[in-house]
Amino acid sequence: MKKTLLKILLYVLTGGLAFFVVTFTVYFFNIDMKMTSMIEPLLLKWYDRIPRDQHL
């Protein structure tokens, strides 16, 4: 019982550490905004095609 609990705790801690490392790397290198700037032209093209009803 104790071994199983320690093994589960080790997996949770390892997963939490891996999640922290990935999110810190994304934050440190500003990867989220770099990806957003790459996707922006596609999004602008998509939203410019949407018909708008601007009657007040």
N, CA, C and O of each residue as an XYZ file, in Angstrom:
224
protein
N       0.831     -1.195      0.000
C       0.000      0.000      0.000
C       0.871      1.253      0.000
O       0.623      2.200     -0.747
N       1.894      1.239      0.850
C       2.751      2.403      0.978
C       3.560      2.630     -0.303
O       3.765      3.770     -0.722
N       4.022      1.520     -0.928
C       4.786      1.633     -2.167
C       3.928      2.212     -3.286
O       4.392      3.048     -4.061
N       2.697      1.775     -3.369
C       1.788      2.262     -4.404
C       1.517      3.749     -4.215
O       1.495      4.509     -5.184
N       1.312      4.158     -2.980
C       1.063      5.569     -2.694
C       2.282      6.423     -3.051
O       2.135      7.506     -3.618
N       3.469      5.946     -2.725
C       4.690      6.681     -3.063
C       4.886      6.751     -4.575
O       5.327      7.773     -5.100
N       4.561      5.674     -5.266
C       4.695      5.649     -6.723
C       3.734      6.649     -7.371
O       4.107      7.363     -8.302
N       2.499      6.694     -6.875
C       1.513      7.638     -7.402
C       1.962      9.073     -7.112
O       1.854      9.942     -7.977
N       2.458      9.319     -5.912
C       2.940     10.645     -5.544
C       4.121     11.054     -6.426
O       4.220     12.212     -6.831
N       5.003     10.122     -6.719
C       6.142     10.401     -7.590
C       5.675     10.760     -8.995
O       6.207     11.686     -9.606
N       4.679     10.031     -9.517
C       4.131     10.343    -10.843
C       3.482     11.726    -10.867
O       3.656     12.473    -11.829
N       2.748     12.066     -9.831
C       2.088     13.369     -9.769
C       3.124     14.484     -9.701
O       2.998     15.492    -10.395
N       4.148     14.309     -8.869
C       5.193     15.318     -8.770
C       5.982     15.455    -10.067
O       6.321     16.568    -10.470
N       6.276     14.342    -10.719
C       6.991     14.385    -11.996
C       6.148     15.076    -13.062
O       6.661     15.879    -13.842
N       4.861     14.766    -13.095
C       3.965     15.418    -14.049
C       3.853     16.906    -13.783
O       3.849     17.707    -14.718
N       3.763     17.283    -12.519
C       3.693     18.696    -12.162
C       4.967     19.436    -12.528
O       4.914     20.567    -13.013
N       6.108     18.807    -12.299
C       7.383     19.428    -12.658
C       7.511     19.573    -14.177
O       7.977     20.602    -14.666
N       7.102     18.556    -14.913
C       7.160     18.633    -16.375
C       6.238     19.739    -16.888
O       6.608     20.486    -17.794
N       5.047     19.844    -16.317
C       4.107     20.900    -16.705
C       4.700     22.277    -16.420
O       4.587     23.185    -17.244
N       5.332     22.436    -15.259
C       5.965     23.706    -14.908
C       7.083     24.057    -15.874
O       7.186     25.204    -16.306
N       7.915     23.094    -16.216
C       9.035     23.351    -17.129
C       8.522     23.780    -18.495
O       9.059     24.714    -19.092
N       7.489     23.109    -18.999
C       6.939     23.467    -20.309
C       6.326     24.859    -20.275
O       6.594     25.668    -21.164
N       5.517     25.152    -19.280
C       4.878     26.466    -19.224
C       5.896     27.580    -18.980
O       5.738     28.681    -19.508
N       6.939     27.311    -18.188
C       7.971     28.320    -17.964
C       8.749     28.585    -19.252
O       9.102     29.729    -19.536
N       9.017     27.544    -20.028
C       9.725     27.718    -21.294
C       8.892     28.542    -22.266
O       9.423     29.418    -22.948
N       7.597     28.273    -22.336
C       6.703     29.056    -23.197
C       6.705     30.508    -22.750
O       6.762     31.407    -23.589
N       6.643     30.755    -21.455
C       6.638     32.125    -20.931
C       7.974     32.822    -21.185
O       7.997     33.975    -21.615
N       9.075     32.139    -20.925
C      10.400     32.759    -21.011
C      10.740     33.163    -22.445
O      11.282     34.245    -22.669
N      10.427     32.311    -23.411
C      10.754     32.603    -24.804
C       9.607     33.273    -25.562
O       9.713     33.495    -26.768
N       8.515     33.598    -24.871
C       7.376     34.304    -25.456
C       6.817     33.547    -26.668
O       6.436     34.157    -27.667
N       6.771     32.237    -26.571
C       6.360     31.392    -27.688
C       4.888     31.594    -28.031
O       4.515     31.504    -29.200
N       4.049     31.864    -27.039
C       2.631     32.029    -27.314
C       2.371     33.213    -28.231
O       1.552     33.107    -29.144
N       3.040     34.331    -28.015
C       2.816     35.500    -28.868
C       3.462     35.317    -30.242
O       2.963     35.854    -31.231
N       4.557     34.574    -30.317
C       5.170     34.292    -31.613
C       4.240     33.434    -32.461
O       4.106     33.661    -33.663
N       3.597     32.448    -31.837
C       2.651     31.613    -32.582
C       1.422     32.427    -32.984
O       0.892     32.254    -34.081
N       0.973     33.308    -32.103
C      -0.179     34.149    -32.412
C       0.116     35.059    -33.593
O      -0.747     35.261    -34.448
N       1.322     35.611    -33.654
C       1.662     36.483    -34.782
C       1.753     35.701    -36.085
O       1.536     36.267    -37.156
N       2.068     34.411    -36.015
C       2.099     33.592    -37.221
C       0.682     33.242    -37.694
O       0.436     33.118    -38.894
N      -0.232     33.087    -36.754
C      -1.604     32.692    -37.076
C      -2.465     33.900    -37.445
O      -3.498     33.742    -38.096
N      -2.055     35.103    -37.039
C      -2.870     36.303    -37.219
C      -3.328     36.532    -38.660
O      -4.506     36.832    -38.855
N      -2.473     36.410    -39.683
C      -2.960     36.622    -41.052
C      -4.079     35.657    -41.452
O      -5.010     36.041    -42.160
N      -3.986     34.427    -41.005
C      -5.046     33.458    -41.306
C      -6.355     33.845    -40.625
O      -7.430     33.741    -41.215
N      -6.249     34.289    -39.386
C      -7.448     34.701    -38.659
C      -8.071     35.955    -39.272
O      -9.293     36.056    -39.370
N      -7.240     36.901    -39.680
C      -7.766     38.118    -40.302
C      -8.501     37.788    -41.597
O      -9.567     38.341    -41.866
N      -7.935     36.891    -42.394
C      -8.586     36.482    -43.633
C      -9.952     35.838    -43.339
O     -10.945     36.102    -44.017
N      -9.963     34.990    -42.308
C     -11.190     34.278    -41.942
C     -12.265     35.265    -41.465
O     -13.407     35.193    -41.919
N     -11.920     36.171    -40.567
C     -12.916     37.074    -39.992
C     -13.308     38.198    -40.940
O     -14.380     38.781    -40.778
N     -12.483     38.519    -41.916
C     -12.867     39.526    -42.903
C     -13.943     39.007    -43.849
O     -14.664     39.805    -44.449
N     -14.068     37.689    -43.995
C     -15.085     37.114    -44.871
C     -16.456     36.995    -44.211
O     -17.438     36.717    -44.898
N     -16.546     37.196    -42.918
C     -17.818     37.061    -42.211
C     -18.699     38.267    -42.542
O     -18.270     39.408    -42.369
N     -19.936     38.026    -43.020
C     -20.830     39.154    -43.288
C     -21.258     39.831    -41.985
O     -21.540     39.174    -40.982
N     -21.297     41.152    -42.031
C     -21.650     41.916    -40.824
C     -22.985     42.625    -41.035
O     -23.269     43.135    -42.119
N     -23.782     42.644    -39.998
C     -25.027     43.409    -40.023
C     -24.858     44.561    -39.027
O     -24.973     44.364    -37.817
N     -24.587     45.748    -39.537
C     -24.261     46.866    -38.655
C     -25.373     47.909    -38.629
O     -25.101     49.100    -38.472
N     -26.588     47.485    -38.777
C     -27.714     48.419    -38.690
C     -28.008     48.707    -37.215
O     -28.075     47.805    -36.380
N     -28.176     49.972    -36.938
C     -28.485     50.357    -35.549
C     -29.961     50.534    -35.350
O     -30.400     50.856    -34.246
